[in-house]
Amino acid sequence: MSSSKKILTKGIVISCLLILFLFCFTVAAHKIIHNKTSSQIFTSTEVIPCNKVGLLLGTSKFVATGKINLYYKYRIEAAFTLFKSGKIDYILVSGDNSTKSYNEPKKFKTDLISIGIPENRIILDYAGFRTLDSVIRAKEVFEQNSITIISQRFHNERAIYIAQQNNIKAIAFNAQDVNYKYGLKTHLREYLARVKVFIDLIFNVQPKFLGETISIPDKPK
């Protein structure tokens, strides 16, 4: 075998091994996060423990077609259900407000008020650029060591795992999920997001912004 063919063969073998490693790493990340968090996730308000603060994870209100984003719609409904059942006293809305024209927390607040959540029970975190930022800022900025995370199950699992790794006591309440076709791209991206969780842990990645602490008062009488 010529030297050029040997080099080519070696390159193919290395590439195949790298692909196999990445595949196994992705599958392992997914399973670890799922297995480590399943006991802390709830779908019923009857059995979920109470917490002072529910951390509502942000997303865009509309999809590219201009229609309402069902992930957004169902998270609003889940937060309302949890609040009205008395299982949380405040809703901490954490989302992206990286530009003046894009403000996830403000949109959530407007819609939460419109369905009956008192304005003084809604706290906004404008620097929840990523799930990691939202979860860690709940502790470091808003001084909450015990939270109830509100999102779809796949997202809740990842958020709880991040909380576990940052010494935050967290449970989660599942918002309604979307059908397979609607959520296919999101669920595929979730595999990569779970890999990123472990990369963040390895390199001790922190939120983009922290800043001064913001106290959330006791429940109004």
N, C-alpha and C positions, 0 to 999 in steps of 0.2 A: 504494500500500500504506500502510495506516494505521501510525502510530508504534508502536502496541501489537503489531501483527503483525510489524513489523520487529524489535522487541525479542525477540519469541518466536522468530522465525527465527534471529536471532543466537544466542540461547540454545541452540537445538537444534544449530546448527553447532558451537558451542564444546563442547557436551556430547559430540557425536560425535567431535570431534578429541581430546578428553580420553580417551574410551574407547579410541580407536585408539592413542593414545600409551601408555596403560597396557597394552594388549594386546601391543604391540610390545616394550615394556620387559620384560614378563613372559617372552615368548618368548626375547628376547635374553639375559636373566639365566640362563634354563635352559640355553641352548646354550653360553654362555660357560663356565659352571661344568662342564658335561659335557665340553667339548672340552679345557679346561685341566687336567683331572684324570684322564682315562682311562688315561694311561700309568702311573699310580701305584696302580692298583687291581688286585688279584690275587684269583683264585678257587682257586688251587692252592697247597698248602703246599710243593710240590716246587720252585717257582720263586720264591716270595716271599722277599726278603732277611730276615735276622734283625734284631731290635731288642731292646733290653733290656726295654722296656715296651710292652704292648698296651693301648691305651685303649679300654675297652669302654663304649660309649655306652648310657646307661640308657633305660629305658622302663618302663611299668607292667607288673606281672606278670599282671594279669587285665584282661579287657575288661568292658564294662558288664553283660554277661549272667552274669558270674562264671566264665566259662571262661578257660583259660590264653591269654594273649596270644601268638600265634605269633611275632610279632616278638621278643618276650622269649625264647621257647623256642629259636628258631634262633640268636639271638645267644649264648646260653649254650653251645650246641653248637659254634658257630664258635670261641669263645674256648677251649674245651676242646681242639678239634682243633689250633688254632694252638700252644697251650702244649705239648701232648703230642708235637707234631712237633719241638719244640725251637726254634721260631722266635721265641719270646718267653720271657723269664725271669720276668716279673711281669705280673699283670693289674691295671690301674688302672681300677676301676669308678667311673664318674662319673655321678651321677644326682641326682634331686631328693629332698631331705629338708627341705622347707620347713615341715613340721609334724611333730609327734610321732607322728601316726598314719599318716604317709606317708613311707616310707623305701625308695626304690628300691635304693640301694647295699647295704643290709643284706640285702634279699631275694636279690639277685644273689649276694652272698657265701655265704649259706646254701646256695643251690642249686649253686654252683660247688664248694663243699667236699663236698657230697653225691655229686658225680660224680667226685671224686678229685683236685681241685686242692688242694695243701697250703695251709693257712691263711696261712702266712708268705709266700706268693707272691701274696697278694691285698691290694691297697691300695685304700682307699675314699676317694672324694672326694664329700662330702655336699653340695657347692655347685654341682653341675653342672646348674643350672636350665635352661640352654639349651645347644645345641651349641657356640655361641660361648664360653660360660663353660667348658665341659668342655675344649675345645681349648686355649684361652689359659691356663687354670689348669694344664694339664699342663706348660706351659713355665714360667710365672711362679711357681707354688706348688710343683710337684713336680720342677722343674729338669730337664725333659726337652726337649731340642732335636731329638730324633729319635724318632718314635713310629710304632706300627702301630695304626691305627684299626680297630675291629671293629664293624660294623653291616651293615645291608642296603645294596646298591649305591647307591641314590638318596641315602641318608643319608651314606654314605662320601664321595660326590662333593662334597657341600656342606661336610662337615667338612674334607676335604683343601684345598678352596679357601680356607676360613677360615685353615687352617694356613699356606698359601702367603702369604697377605696379612699374616701375623704372624711371618714368618721362622722357621717351624718346618718341619723336614724331616719329611714325613709320607708314609707309604704306607698302604694299607688292605687288609683281608681281608674279602671279602664273606660275610656270613651268607646262608643260604638265604632267598629272598624268598617272599612269599605269593602266592596266586593273585589274578587281576585283581579279582574281586568282593570278596574279603576286604580288599584293600588300596586300593580305589578312593578312599575319602575321604582316606586318608593321602597318596596320590600327588597328589591335587588340592591338598591343603594344602602339599605340597612346592613347588609352583610359587610360592605366596605366600611360603614360607620363603626361597626363593632371591632373590626380590625384596628381602626384608628383609635379606639378607646385604649387598646393595649399599647399602641405606639405612644400615645399621650402619657400613659403611666410610666413607660420606660424613660421618657425624656422629661418627666415631671412638668408637663405643659399646664400652665395656669390661665385663668380668664384674661381676656384682653384688657379689661379694666376692672379695678376693684374700687378704691376710693373710700370716702368716709362712710361710717356705719349709719344705717337708717333704722330707727327703732319702730317696731310695729306695736301699737298700744294694746292693752288688754281689751277683751271684748266689751263693747259699750253696753251699759245696763239699760 
